[in-house]
Amino acid sequence: MSHSTAWKKLKDTLAKSLLNDFFRVVVVNNCSTDGTKEWLDSCEYSRLDIIHSDANLGGAGGFNLGFSHVAHQIPESEWLVCYDDDAVPSADVEKNFKALEIPDNVGSLAAAVYLPNGQISEMNRPSRNPFWHLREFLGAASRGRHGFHIKDAGYLSKEPVDIDSSSFVGCFIRVSLIRERKIGLPRSELFIYADDIIYVLESKRAGYRHLFVPSLVFEHDCETLIEQKDVYHPLWKAYYVLRNRLEMYRVASGWFFPLVFLVKIPAFLLSYRFYAEAERRQFLKVARIAIWDGICRNFRRKHTDVVVLSELNLPD
C-alpha cells in the first residue's frame, strides 16, 4: 500500500477540518509507523497542533491526550469537537455550531453521523439510557435497541433533543468542565470502543445535559462493521468491544447489571454465525477471555497480548 493510500482518510479529514473556521485543529498521532509522523511534521498550518504519542494508546488513549491538550494547552478554547481520522465534518458544521444557543447546564452535544452513501451510521446513532427513563426501558424491552435510540425522524428535527449517550464522532465537549475537574478525561485504559459512551454517560451522571443536534453533520467512512452487523476484523477488535461493553452496561444499568449481563452476553456470542467458519472457534475463545476480563474489570491486558490471543491458527 502506498503512503498516499494509507493516509488518504487522514488527509481528507485534515483538509476538510481546516476548511471549517476551527480555532485550532489537534491531531494525535498514535505511534504510527507508516510515515504518518514525517508527513504530519511536514504540514505547515498555523492552526494545526500535532501530538506524537510514543506508544499505541488506542482510540481512548488518543482522545485522552487530545482532550488534555485542548484543556490545558489552548486556554482560549471554550468547546472541543472530537472525531476519528475516518470521519469528516460538513463544511458548515462550525457555522451551525456558532448559531446555537446552548444553555449553561449543557455539557456536550452530539452530531448527526452518516455513512458515505447517505445512510445513518448505526454505530453512531445517539440514544437515551433505558435504565434512566421508564418509557425507554419499556421500549427496549419490546423493541430492543430501536426502543431507546434516536429514530430516523429525529435526524430531521430542527430542535436539539436531550439524550444520554453518543459516540465520539462529532461529539462537542464544554472544555471548562474538564479544566475545573467537574468531568474527567476519556479513560485511556479502555484502549478502544465504548470509551465514548462511558464518557458521556459519566458526564450526564455529573449533572450535565447532552443534546443531539441534527444540524451538526459528520460523515463516517467506517470499515469496522460488515453491513452494520456485529462482526469485527481483525478479531482483536472483538475482544475490546465485548470487554468494554460490559463496563458500559455496568455504568449504564447500575443495580440491573447482572440481569443485563445475562441477556446481552448470549446475544453477542450468537454473532459468531456472521463470521467465516474458520474464524468461529477463535472468536469464541477471544469472547470467553473478554467476558472474564470484563467481569473482573481487568483493563491491564497489553494490546500486544490481545493481538496474539486473537490470531487465527489455521492448518497449513
C-alpha positions as CSV (number, residue, x, y, z in Angstrom):
1,M,0.0,0.0,0.0
2,S,1.4,3.4,-0.9
3,H,1.7,6.2,1.6
4,S,-0.8,8.2,-0.3
5,T,-3.4,5.4,0.0
6,A,-2.6,4.7,3.7
7,W,-3.0,8.4,4.5
8,K,-6.0,9.2,2.3
9,K,-8.6,9.3,5.1
10,L,-6.3,11.3,7.4
11,K,-5.5,13.8,4.6
12,D,-9.2,14.2,3.7
13,T,-10.2,14.6,7.4
14,L,-7.4,17.2,8.0
15,A,-8.2,19.1,4.8
16,K,-12.0,19.3,5.5
17,S,-11.4,20.2,9.1
18,L,-9.2,23.1,8.1
19,L,-12.0,24.3,5.7
20,N,-14.1,25.0,8.9
21,D,-13.2,28.0,10.9
22,F,-12.0,26.0,13.9
23,F,-9.7,28.0,16.2
24,R,-7.2,25.1,16.3
25,V,-7.1,21.6,14.9
26,V,-5.4,19.0,17.0
27,V,-4.1,15.7,15.5
28,V,-3.0,12.9,17.8
29,N,-0.6,10.5,16.0
30,N,-0.9,7.3,17.9
31,C,2.6,5.9,17.3
32,S,2.1,5.3,13.6
33,T,5.0,3.6,11.8
34,D,4.0,4.1,8.2
35,G,5.5,7.5,7.7
36,T,2.5,9.4,9.1
37,K,4.7,11.2,11.6
38,E,7.0,12.5,8.9
39,W,4.1,13.6,6.8
40,L,2.4,15.4,9.7
41,D,5.6,17.2,10.6
42,S,5.8,18.4,7.0
43,C,2.4,20.1,7.3
44,E,2.6,23.8,7.7
45,Y,-0.7,25.2,9.0
46,S,-0.8,27.8,11.7
47,R,-3.9,26.3,13.3
48,L,-2.5,22.8,13.4
49,D,-1.3,21.2,16.7
50,I,0.3,17.8,16.4
51,I,0.8,15.4,19.3
52,H,3.1,12.4,18.7
53,S,2.5,9.5,21.2
54,D,5.5,7.3,22.0
55,A,3.1,4.3,22.2
56,N,-0.1,3.0,20.6
57,L,-2.6,4.0,23.3
58,G,-5.7,3.1,21.2
59,G,-8.5,5.4,20.4
60,A,-9.3,6.0,24.0
61,G,-5.7,6.9,24.9
62,G,-5.6,9.2,21.8
63,F,-8.7,11.1,22.9
64,N,-7.3,11.3,26.4
65,L,-4.2,13.0,25.1
66,G,-6.2,15.3,22.8
67,F,-8.7,16.4,25.4
68,S,-5.9,17.1,27.9
69,H,-4.0,19.1,25.3
70,V,-7.0,21.3,24.4
71,A,-8.0,21.8,28.1
72,H,-4.5,22.7,29.3
73,Q,-2.6,24.0,26.3
74,I,-5.2,26.0,24.5
75,P,-6.7,28.3,27.2
76,E,-8.8,30.2,24.6
77,S,-10.9,27.1,23.8
78,E,-14.4,27.0,25.2
79,W,-15.5,23.9,23.3
80,L,-13.8,21.0,21.6
81,V,-15.2,18.6,19.0
82,C,-13.6,15.2,18.5
83,Y,-13.7,12.6,15.8
84,D,-11.6,9.8,14.3
85,D,-9.4,10.1,11.2
86,D,-12.1,8.3,9.1
87,A,-14.7,10.9,9.9
88,V,-15.1,14.4,8.4
89,P,-17.2,17.4,9.4
90,S,-19.5,19.0,7.0
91,A,-18.3,22.3,5.6
92,D,-20.8,24.3,7.7
93,V,-20.5,22.5,11.0
94,E,-18.6,25.3,12.7
95,K,-21.0,27.9,11.4
96,N,-24.0,25.9,12.6
97,F,-22.4,25.3,16.0
98,K,-21.9,29.1,16.5
99,A,-25.6,29.7,15.6
100,L,-26.7,27.6,18.5
101,E,-27.9,29.0,21.8
102,I,-26.5,26.5,24.3
103,P,-27.8,26.6,27.9
104,D,-25.2,26.7,30.7
105,N,-26.3,23.3,32.0
106,V,-25.4,21.6,28.7
107,G,-22.0,19.9,28.9
108,S,-21.9,18.2,25.5
109,L,-23.5,17.9,22.1
110,A,-23.8,15.0,19.6
111,A,-23.8,15.5,15.8
112,A,-25.8,13.5,13.2
113,V,-23.4,11.0,11.7
114,Y,-24.0,9.4,8.3
115,L,-22.2,6.9,6.1
116,P,-20.7,8.0,2.8
117,N,-23.7,6.5,1.0
118,G,-26.0,8.8,3.0
119,Q,-27.4,6.2,5.3
120,I,-27.5,6.9,9.1
121,S,-24.4,5.4,10.7
122,E,-25.9,2.8,13.2
123,M,-22.8,2.6,15.3
124,N,-23.0,6.4,15.9
125,R,-26.8,6.6,16.5
126,P,-27.4,8.5,19.8
127,S,-29.6,7.1,22.5
128,R,-31.3,7.6,25.8
129,N,-30.3,5.3,28.7
130,P,-33.3,2.9,29.2
131,F,-32.3,2.5,32.8
132,W,-32.9,6.2,33.5
133,H,-36.2,6.6,31.7
134,L,-39.3,4.4,32.1
135,R,-40.6,4.9,28.5
136,E,-37.2,3.9,27.0
137,F,-37.0,1.0,29.4
138,L,-40.3,-0.4,28.2
139,G,-39.3,0.4,24.6
140,A,-36.1,-1.6,25.0
141,A,-38.0,-4.5,26.5
142,S,-40.3,-4.7,23.5
143,R,-38.2,-3.4,20.5
144,G,-34.6,-3.8,21.6
145,R,-32.2,-1.0,20.7
146,H,-34.8,0.6,18.5
147,G,-36.8,1.3,21.6
148,F,-34.2,3.8,23.1
149,H,-32.1,5.0,20.1
150,I,-33.0,8.2,18.2
151,K,-35.3,7.3,15.4
152,D,-34.7,8.3,11.8
153,A,-37.3,11.1,12.1
154,G,-35.2,12.6,14.8
155,Y,-32.5,13.4,12.3
156,L,-34.9,15.7,10.5
157,S,-35.7,17.7,13.6
158,K,-34.8,21.3,13.7
159,E,-34.6,21.4,17.5
160,P,-31.9,19.8,19.7
161,V,-33.1,16.7,21.6
162,D,-32.0,15.6,25.1
163,I,-30.1,12.3,25.0
164,D,-27.8,10.3,27.3
165,S,-25.1,8.8,25.1
166,S,-23.4,9.0,21.8
167,S,-20.1,8.2,20.1
168,F,-17.1,10.5,19.9
169,V,-17.7,11.1,16.2
170,G,-18.8,14.7,16.2
171,C,-19.1,15.0,19.9
172,F,-18.7,18.5,21.3
173,I,-17.5,18.9,24.9
174,R,-17.5,22.1,27.0
175,V,-13.8,22.4,27.9
176,S,-14.3,24.4,31.1
177,L,-15.8,21.3,32.7
178,I,-12.5,19.4,32.2
179,R,-10.4,22.4,33.4
180,E,-12.5,22.7,36.6
181,R,-12.4,18.9,37.1
182,K,-16.2,18.7,37.0
183,I,-15.8,15.9,34.5
184,G,-12.6,13.9,33.7
185,L,-10.8,12.8,30.6
186,P,-11.6,9.7,28.5
187,R,-10.5,6.5,30.2
188,S,-7.3,5.6,28.3
189,E,-7.2,2.1,29.9
190,L,-10.2,1.1,27.7
191,F,-7.9,1.3,24.6
192,I,-10.7,1.3,22.0
193,Y,-14.6,1.0,21.9
194,A,-17.3,2.2,24.3
195,D,-14.9,4.8,25.9
196,D,-17.1,7.5,24.2
197,I,-20.4,6.2,25.5
198,I,-19.0,5.7,29.0
199,Y,-17.5,9.2,29.0
200,V,-20.8,10.9,28.0
201,L,-22.8,8.7,30.5
202,E,-20.5,9.8,33.3
203,S,-20.8,13.4,32.3
204,K,-24.6,13.0,32.5
205,R,-24.3,11.5,35.9
206,A,-22.2,14.5,36.9
207,G,-25.3,16.6,36.2
208,Y,-24.7,18.0,32.6
209,R,-27.2,17.7,29.8
210,H,-26.2,16.0,26.5
211,L,-28.0,17.2,23.3
212,F,-28.4,15.6,19.9
213,V,-28.2,18.4,17.3
214,P,-29.2,17.3,13.8
215,S,-27.8,20.4,12.1
216,L,-24.3,19.4,13.1
217,V,-23.4,16.8,10.5
218,F,-20.5,14.4,10.1
219,E,-19.7,11.7,7.7
220,H,-18.1,8.4,9.0
221,D,-16.3,6.2,6.5
222,C,-16.1,3.3,8.9
223,E,-15.0,-0.1,7.7
224,T,-15.1,-1.9,11.1
225,L,-18.6,-3.4,10.7
226,I,-19.8,-5.6,7.9
227,E,-23.2,-4.5,6.7
228,Q,-23.5,-2.8,10.1
229,K,-23.5,-6.2,11.9
230,D,-21.5,-7.2,15.0
231,V,-18.6,-8.5,13.0
232,Y,-15.1,-7.2,13.7
233,H,-11.9,-7.6,11.8
234,P,-9.2,-8.2,12.8
235,L,-10.5,-10.3,15.7
236,W,-8.7,-8.4,18.4
237,K,-11.3,-5.7,18.0
238,A,-14.0,-8.1,19.2
239,Y,-12.1,-8.5,22.5
240,Y,-12.3,-4.8,23.2
241,V,-15.9,-4.5,22.1
242,L,-17.1,-7.2,24.4
243,R,-14.9,-6.3,27.4
244,N,-15.7,-2.6,27.2
245,R,-19.4,-3.2,26.6
246,L,-19.6,-5.0,29.9
247,E,-18.1,-1.9,31.6
248,M,-20.6,0.3,29.6
249,Y,-23.5,-1.8,30.7
250,R,-22.3,-1.6,34.3
251,V,-22.1,2.2,34.1
252,A,-25.5,2.5,32.4
253,S,-27.5,-0.1,34.3
254,G,-26.2,0.1,37.9
255,W,-28.0,-2.4,40.0
256,F,-29.6,-4.0,36.9
257,F,-26.1,-5.1,35.6
258,P,-26.4,-8.8,36.5
259,L,-29.7,-9.0,34.5
260,V,-28.2,-7.1,31.6
261,F,-25.2,-9.4,31.6
262,L,-27.4,-12.5,31.3
263,V,-29.3,-11.0,28.4
264,K,-26.6,-9.4,26.4
265,I,-23.8,-11.9,26.5
266,P,-25.7,-14.7,24.8
267,A,-26.8,-12.3,22.1
268,F,-23.2,-11.2,21.5
269,L,-21.9,-14.8,21.3
270,L,-24.6,-15.6,18.7
271,S,-22.8,-13.2,16.4
272,Y,-20.3,-16.0,15.8
273,R,-22.6,-17.1,13.0
274,F,-21.7,-14.0,11.0
275,Y,-18.0,-15.0,10.9
276,A,-16.4,-17.3,8.4
277,E,-16.4,-20.9,9.6
278,A,-12.7,-20.9,10.0
279,E,-12.9,-17.9,12.4
280,R,-15.7,-19.1,14.7
281,R,-13.7,-21.1,17.2
282,Q,-11.1,-18.3,17.6
283,F,-13.9,-15.8,18.0
284,L,-15.4,-17.8,20.8
285,K,-12.0,-18.1,22.5
286,V,-11.5,-14.4,22.3
287,A,-15.0,-13.7,23.6
288,R,-14.5,-16.0,26.6
289,I,-11.4,-14.2,27.7
290,A,-13.0,-10.8,27.1
291,I,-16.1,-11.7,29.2
292,W,-13.8,-12.8,32.1
293,D,-11.8,-9.6,31.9
294,G,-15.0,-7.6,31.7
295,I,-16.4,-9.3,34.8
296,C,-13.2,-8.8,36.7
297,R,-12.8,-5.2,35.4
298,N,-9.3,-6.2,34.2
299,F,-8.1,-3.4,31.9
300,R,-4.4,-4.3,32.3
301,R,-4.0,-6.8,29.4
302,K,-1.5,-5.4,27.0
303,H,-2.6,-4.8,23.4
304,T,0.2,-6.9,22.0
305,D,-1.2,-9.8,24.1
306,V,-4.7,-9.2,22.9
307,V,-3.5,-9.3,19.3
308,V,-1.6,-12.6,19.9
309,L,-4.6,-14.4,21.5
310,S,-6.8,-13.2,18.6
311,E,-4.6,-14.6,15.8
312,L,-6.0,-17.5,13.8
313,N,-4.1,-20.7,13.9
314,L,-5.0,-22.1,10.6
315,P,-3.7,-25.5,9.4
316,D,-1.0,-25.5,6.6
